[in-house]
């Protein structure tokens, strides 16, 4: 008999998490404005560019007043917050465009890269973890574990540069970066797919070691449990024992890893986007930070924080579905 999904309990958990996220997001936005206030970077000079080097102090003060950065910290934060609640995220001082427009044209590409890389990491990590965990200490386990520990210490940008050198420059098999071919003026699905391969693989491989190690440990421990030994004693095939018993128990620890890897995924995505010139939010984030662009910086930080909170919620929901003993009301 099929187990009914506990939609009500899942909705209650989601509601509780949404309420708990409100003070977190408020504190994060206030912290962004406070850190930007203490930053040595001058947003007025960043906005003026080279013209600010020869501008008079009177002109700089007038520009400061026009941008609103001469007002108190709490005043600027409250004005931004109340406007954001109505959907107005303000205008980016450094890009001279609405923040919603800047984020909107870049967010989709970042999500595409991050989701593809996450799926690569989960799929490869699970497959390799099962192969290594079924015979811990064997040749496959030692070889894959050694590679995983090496990748765990390798920065994502270094992996990206190495991938460009080998696959793009040496073999010429894949494009080195961007979204489309050099001579193309239009974005087509086949070009996007080809240009997505390298950055998605690099970002996914940078996240793979943790998924592999969790699955390997979980599957190995599950194979040593009494129910699995009993299944083997009853003469069940090894494949049935592995997929029907050990894999399910071994996957539970990995589900808790999904939420905790979101911050690392975001950080890695920013580095990978920069290396591969992927048109995501990386460039906007760097410009917002170095130019102290308050509206854009606050919006991007809230977006990253919301992604982390959603990742943790997804992890808990998946764990509750996989193991009914945990439940959703705790």
Residue, then its C-alpha position, 0 to 999 in steps of 0.5 A: x500500500x502506498x504511503x500518503x504524503x503528509x502534505x499538512x505537516x509539510x505545510x506547517x513546517x514550511x510556514x514555521x520556517x517562513x516565519x523564522x526567516x523574517x527576522x533573519x532576513x531583516x538582520x542580514x539586510x541591516x548588517x549589509x548596510x552597517x558593513x557598507x557604512x564601515x567600508x573604506x570604499x566611497x560609493x560617490x567616487x565609484x559612481x562618478x568614476x574618473x570624473x570624481x578625481x577632478x570634481x570639486x568637493x561641492x559637486x561630490x557633496x551634491x552627488x552624495x545627497x542625490x544618491x542618499x548616502x549622506x543620510x543616517x544608516x537606519x534611515x537608508x535601511x528603513x527606506x530601502x526595506x519599505x520600498x523592497x516590500x512593495x517590489x521596488x528594490x531601488x536603482x543600482x548606482x554602479x550599473x545605472x539601472x533598476x536592481x530588479x532588472x540587473x538581477x532578473x537578467x542574470x539570476x536565471x543563468x546562475x540558477x541553471x548553472x547551480x542546479x545542473x552542478x548540484x545534480x551532477x554532484x549528487x548523481x556522481x557522488x551517490x554512484x561512486x559512494x555506493x561503489x566504494x561503500x559496498x567494499x570498503x577498503x577495496x581497490x575502488x574505495x581507496x582509489x576514489x577516496x584518494x581522488x575525493x580527498x584531493x578534490x576536497x582541498x582543490x579550489x573551484x577556480x583552480x579546477x576551472x582554469x585546469x579544465x579550460x587548459x585541458x578541454x578547451x585549449x589542449x583538446x579543443x573539445x569544449x568552449x572556454x567560456x561565455x554563453x554563446x560562440x564568438x561569432x554568434x549574436x543569438x542565444x540558442x539552446x545547443x550553444x548554451x548546453x555546450x558552454x554549460x558543460x565545463x562550468x557545470x562539471x567543474x562546479x559539480x566536481x568541486x561539491x562531489x567529495x562531500x556527497x561521495x564521502x557521506x554516501x560511502x559511509x552511510x552505505x558501508x554502515x548500512x551493509x553491516x546492520x542486522x537487517x541487511x545481513x538477514x536479507x543476505x542470509x535469506x538468499x536475496x541477490x546482492x543488487x536487491x540488498x544494495x538498492x532495496x536496503x543499504x542504499x535507502x539507509x545510506x542516503x539518509x545522511x546525504x539528505x542533511x548535506x543538501x542544505x549545508x552545501x548551499x552556501x558553498x555552492x553559491x560561493x563556488x558558483x561565483x568563482x566558476x562564473x568569473x573563471x568561465x565568463x558565465x553571465x550570472x550574478x557573479x560580476x554584479x556581486x563583485x561590482x556591488x561589493x567594491x562600489x558599495x552599491x547599497x541597493x544591489x548589495x542588499x538585494x543580492x545578499x538577501x537572495x543568497x540568504x533566502x537560497x540557504x534557508x530554502x536549501x535547509x528547508x528542502x533538506x529537512x523535508x526530504x529527510x522527513x519523507x525518507x524517514x517517517x520516524x523523524x516527522x515534520x512537527x519536531 
